[in-house]
């Protein structure tokens, strides 16, 4: 049964009020709310991955022992199901049990007397309004802001001159392109959950944020994801060669290494052979359907 996030949250708080005999602490509430949010971000799938470091950071639990005690309590109370990871490289799996709202949360008491609305306090500074350029106020002398006044008048004159010109001669204002906001933590989580054989990123530093931003600006967020998937499929980069060397997040994000992975230089030989065979088949099909005179 698919979870409805709002109903699930109301049902959880009803459960809290119905079970006052249990030793429910703030850590239980914060961890459950974080797991509910993670389930929402994963489109309400039945089971979703949730590494312990991610859950501890999201719920504000700093002690690992407290975290696992809280997690086990939620499972004992039949609020969640929890499956441990097979090893240190596989994230644990969480399932939220579907709850039903019993409406036992006490509502706020209605206000019987209307509140006294205080009179507005006069503004000490002039208020700004839309489309109004403030260059001085009624307290200061205009001469104290002479540069701003002259710039304002100059701008007004230029705008008027531009308005009098034919449409083709009017100056077009350059609107700076809006930069897309980058979710650095989401990139790190994708790496940790995709490249499971490589060392996990434990801390998101400014240097790593800079590297992620540069690669996304140079290529795109989609291609960054494709590179991380390609790394997870490369035997050499995952330490399965005779050298035993493994790549890491910082190595992948270096510009020279990133383009090599993107161009397929670290693909397994079998994948290369399949790609070459497909290319040769397409080439033969093209030549078979082409007129020899067209190739001269």
Helices and strands as residue ranges (DSSP letters): H 5-18, H 26-41, E 48-49, H 52-59, H 64-76, E 80-83, E 93-96, G 142-145, H 146-164, G 167-169, H 184-194, H 206-218, H 221-232, H 249-253, H 255-262, H 269-288, G 292-295
